Amino acid sequence: MKLAVFDFDSTLVDAETLEILGEVYGVGEEAKSSTMQAMEGKSDFYESLISRVALLKGMDFGVAKAVCEDLPLHKGAQEVVQGLQRRGYKVVCFSGGFKLATAFFKDKLGLDADFSNTLHTREGVLEGRVSGPMMRGDSKFELLSSLQQLLGVRHTIVVGDGANDVCMFGLADVSIAFNAKEIVRQKASIVAQSLDLREILEYVKS
């Protein structure tokens, strides 16, 4: 089996979900500052995620869902997923973000699976709490390692932009920095030269 793993925020979609949710809820500047620190590897991912989600306490669930389903895709997202699948890859999304977004785009893009976190809700509003398998800086490493062993993966491509994606690069045959922070560009085996995801198909084993 061949596996392609994409980060979600700023990779498949041209946005950071938490930042957009924060903007809509009126806490955009706080959310943006904390997100940038985490994505550049300057703060602990887990602590940053907990603090950023807490900013959303009281947000209407319906509004949050609508925001998550209206995120803009990067150019070529549909084509790269289909192109990889035609080449025999299973294509999955790993996100430190939220199921509200990744589940919707899994269906929209035809991904084989999505792995992300869940925003807690009560009586139609966000509680400001989160749980799930992607909450730590090394969560993506652990899940990718498990999938490779479980599925007998023989070739892996990883595409990401933030510091919490770098942990997967050591498990990948090809690691691609796309729309990436400097820390990611330094660690990847390939740095994408455009913001068109179809470029990735140039680096793929058929």
C-alpha positions as CSV (number, residue, x, y, z in Angstrom):
1,M,0.0,0.0,0.0
2,K,1.0,3.6,-0.7
3,L,-0.1,6.3,1.7
4,A,-0.3,10.1,1.2
5,V,-0.9,12.2,4.4
6,F,-2.0,15.8,4.1
7,D,-2.2,18.4,6.9
8,F,-5.5,20.3,6.7
9,D,-5.2,23.9,7.8
10,S,-3.1,26.0,5.4
11,T,-2.3,22.9,3.4
12,L,-5.5,21.5,1.9
13,V,-7.4,24.6,2.8
14,D,-6.1,28.1,2.5
15,A,-7.0,29.1,6.0
16,E,-6.4,28.3,9.7
17,T,-9.8,27.1,11.0
18,L,-9.2,28.4,14.5
19,E,-8.3,31.9,13.3
20,I,-11.4,32.1,11.1
21,L,-13.6,30.9,14.0
22,G,-11.9,33.4,16.2
23,E,-12.5,36.2,13.8
24,V,-16.2,35.4,13.4
25,Y,-16.6,35.2,17.2
26,G,-14.7,38.4,17.9
27,V,-11.4,37.0,19.3
28,G,-9.5,36.9,16.1
29,E,-6.3,38.7,17.1
30,E,-5.8,36.5,20.2
31,A,-6.4,33.3,18.2
32,K,-4.1,34.4,15.3
33,S,-1.2,35.3,17.6
34,S,-1.4,32.0,19.4
35,T,-1.8,30.0,16.2
36,M,1.3,31.6,14.6
37,Q,3.4,30.8,17.7
38,A,2.3,27.1,17.6
39,M,2.8,26.7,13.8
40,E,6.3,28.2,13.9
41,G,7.2,25.8,16.8
42,K,7.6,28.6,19.3
43,S,5.0,27.3,21.7
44,D,3.8,23.9,23.0
45,F,1.1,22.7,20.5
46,Y,-1.1,21.1,23.2
47,E,-1.2,24.1,25.5
48,S,-1.7,26.4,22.6
49,L,-4.7,24.4,21.3
50,I,-6.3,24.3,24.7
51,S,-6.0,28.0,25.2
52,R,-7.2,28.9,21.7
53,V,-10.3,26.6,21.9
54,A,-11.1,28.2,25.2
55,L,-11.5,31.5,23.4
56,L,-14.5,30.0,21.5
57,K,-16.5,29.2,24.6
58,G,-20.1,30.3,24.1
59,M,-20.0,30.4,20.2
60,D,-23.1,29.1,18.5
61,F,-22.5,25.6,17.2
62,G,-24.5,26.3,14.0
63,V,-22.3,29.3,13.2
64,A,-19.1,27.3,13.9
65,K,-20.3,24.5,11.6
66,A,-21.1,26.9,8.8
67,V,-17.7,28.5,9.1
68,C,-15.9,25.2,9.0
69,E,-17.8,24.1,5.9
70,D,-17.0,27.3,4.1
71,L,-13.2,27.3,4.3
72,P,-11.5,28.0,1.0
73,L,-9.6,25.1,-0.6
74,H,-6.1,25.6,-2.0
75,K,-5.9,25.5,-5.7
76,G,-5.6,22.0,-7.1
77,A,-6.9,20.2,-3.9
78,Q,-9.5,18.1,-5.7
79,E,-7.1,17.2,-8.5
80,V,-4.2,16.2,-6.2
81,V,-6.4,13.9,-4.2
82,Q,-7.8,12.2,-7.3
83,G,-4.4,12.1,-9.0
84,L,-2.8,10.4,-6.1
85,Q,-5.7,7.9,-5.8
86,R,-5.3,7.1,-9.5
87,R,-1.6,6.3,-8.8
88,G,-2.7,3.8,-6.1
89,Y,-2.4,5.9,-2.9
90,K,-4.7,6.0,0.0
91,V,-5.1,9.7,0.8
92,V,-5.8,10.8,4.3
93,C,-5.9,14.1,6.3
94,F,-4.3,14.6,9.7
95,S,-5.3,17.7,11.5
96,G,-4.8,19.3,14.9
97,G,-8.0,21.1,14.0
98,F,-11.6,19.9,14.1
99,K,-13.8,17.2,12.8
100,L,-16.4,19.9,12.0
101,A,-14.1,20.9,9.1
102,T,-12.2,17.7,8.2
103,A,-15.3,15.4,8.0
104,F,-17.0,17.8,5.6
105,F,-13.9,18.2,3.4
106,K,-13.2,14.4,3.5
107,D,-16.5,13.9,1.7
108,K,-16.1,17.0,-0.6
109,L,-12.6,15.9,-1.7
110,G,-13.1,12.1,-1.6
111,L,-10.4,11.5,1.0
112,D,-10.0,7.9,2.3
113,A,-10.0,9.0,5.9
114,D,-9.7,12.1,8.2
115,F,-8.2,12.2,11.7
116,S,-8.8,15.3,13.8
117,N,-10.2,16.6,17.1
118,T,-13.7,17.2,18.4
119,L,-15.0,20.5,19.8
120,H,-17.3,19.9,22.8
121,T,-20.8,21.4,22.7
122,R,-23.7,21.7,25.0
123,E,-27.1,23.1,24.4
124,G,-26.1,24.3,20.9
125,V,-23.0,26.3,21.9
126,L,-19.3,25.5,22.1
127,E,-18.0,24.7,25.6
128,G,-14.5,25.9,24.9
129,R,-13.1,22.4,25.3
130,V,-11.6,19.9,22.8
131,S,-10.5,16.3,22.8
132,G,-9.2,13.8,20.2
133,P,-6.2,12.0,18.8
134,M,-4.4,15.1,17.4
135,M,-3.8,17.3,20.4
136,R,-0.1,17.0,21.0
137,G,2.9,18.1,18.9
138,D,3.9,14.4,18.3
139,S,0.3,13.1,17.8
140,K,0.8,12.9,14.0
141,F,4.0,10.9,14.4
142,E,2.2,8.3,16.6
143,L,-0.8,7.9,14.3
144,L,1.2,7.7,11.1
145,S,3.5,5.1,12.6
146,S,0.5,3.0,13.7
147,L,-1.2,3.3,10.3
148,Q,2.0,2.2,8.5
149,Q,2.3,-0.9,10.7
150,L,-1.4,-1.7,10.6
151,L,-1.8,-1.3,6.8
152,G,1.6,-2.6,5.7
153,V,2.4,0.7,4.0
154,R,5.5,0.5,1.7
155,H,5.7,4.1,0.5
156,T,4.6,7.3,2.3
157,I,4.2,10.9,1.2
158,V,3.7,13.6,3.8
159,V,2.6,17.2,2.9
160,G,2.4,19.9,5.6
161,D,3.1,23.5,6.5
162,G,3.4,23.7,10.3
163,A,5.8,22.6,13.1
164,N,3.5,19.8,14.2
165,D,3.9,18.2,10.7
166,V,7.7,17.9,11.0
167,C,7.4,14.9,13.3
168,M,6.1,12.9,10.4
169,F,8.9,13.6,8.1
170,G,11.2,10.9,9.5
171,L,8.5,8.3,8.6
172,A,8.0,9.5,5.1
173,D,9.8,8.5,1.8
174,V,8.9,11.9,0.5
175,S,8.2,14.9,2.8
176,I,6.9,18.1,1.1
177,A,6.7,21.5,2.6
178,F,3.7,23.3,1.1
179,N,2.8,26.9,2.0
180,A,5.2,26.2,4.8
181,K,6.8,28.0,7.8
182,E,10.6,28.2,7.7
183,I,11.0,25.4,10.3
184,V,9.2,23.1,7.9
185,R,11.0,24.2,4.8
186,Q,14.3,23.4,6.5
187,K,13.3,19.8,7.3
188,A,11.3,18.7,4.2
189,S,12.9,16.7,1.4
190,I,11.0,18.9,-1.1
191,V,9.8,22.5,-0.9
192,A,6.8,23.2,-3.1
193,Q,7.5,26.3,-5.3
194,S,3.8,27.3,-5.8
195,L,0.5,27.4,-4.0
196,D,-1.1,25.0,-6.4
197,L,-1.4,21.5,-4.9
198,R,-1.1,19.9,-8.3
199,E,2.6,20.6,-8.1
200,I,2.8,17.7,-5.7
201,L,2.0,15.2,-8.4
202,E,5.3,16.0,-10.0
203,Y,7.1,14.5,-7.1
204,V,5.0,11.3,-6.8
205,K,6.0,7.8,-7.6
206,S,3.5,6.3,-10.0
